[in-house]
Amino acid sequence: MADTAQGAHHQDAGHAHGSDDASEYAAIGQPGMASQATRTLTIEMSDGMRFTPAEIQVKKNETVRFVVKNAGTLKHEMVLGTTAELKSHYALMLKNPQMEHADPNMITLPPGQTGEIIWTFSKAGIVDFACLQPGHFDAGMKGRVNVVGAPASQATHQH
């Protein structure tokens, strides 16, 4: 039996769906390397069907190490994607609730476990994340990453 608590980052094969083509992540960025992470953010998942924090801001091209903690008594997951991708994936999860994940943009954790996702956000805009376990997405277990192109303080201002 595979130990899903070890995380799903940096694994490119062995999942039941999706593809191994890195271009599938183009809209949201790409898997990062721990050595390139400039920041570590802890995300807590709860049985109240919430992520804490649920709103995150990062800079374009920033590599973030997400330490994801399942503080609940149910299995939860964090999946990065576009709204359309998450809705499509959720529909698959409803049909196949035992589906396991090994894509680098997601992690599934049993109760009380911690894992990580390391991600580079290469495009400005919104990257959504959600728990796609049956019923959790519908209950509002989602969040978003706001990827900003450049800090506002660096904008040129002329008088």
WODABEL-V8754 format. One line per field, one symbol per residue. ss: DSSP state (H for helix, E for strand, L for the rest). phi: phi as a letter, one per 40 degrees, with the letter a starting at -180 (. if undefined). psi: psi as a letter, one per 20 degrees, with the letter a starting at -180 (. if undefined). A space follows every 50 residues. Layout:
ss: ???
phi: ???
psi: ???
This chain:
ss: LLLHHHLLLLLLLLLLLLLLLHHHHLLLLEELLHHHLLEEEEEEEELLLE EELLEEEEELLEEEEEEEEELLLLLEEEEEELHHHHHHHHHHHHHLLLLL LLLLLEEEELLLLEEEEEEEELLLEEEEEELLLLLLLLLLLEEEEEEELL LHHHLLLLL
phi: .ccccchbcgbbagccagbccdcccdcbhadbbdccccabbcbbbbccgb bbcbbbbbcdgcbbcccbbcccbbcbabbcicdccccccccccccbccdb bacccaabbcdgcbaabbbbccbchbbcaacbcdgccccgcaaabcccca ddccccbbb
psi: pqniiirjqkpirjrirarjohiijhhibrqrqhiipiqpppppprijlq qoripqprqpjpppoooppojajqprqpppargggggghhhhhhhmijpq qkqijqppprpirqaqppppnipqbppqqrpjqphgghjjnraqpooqgq phiiqqoq.
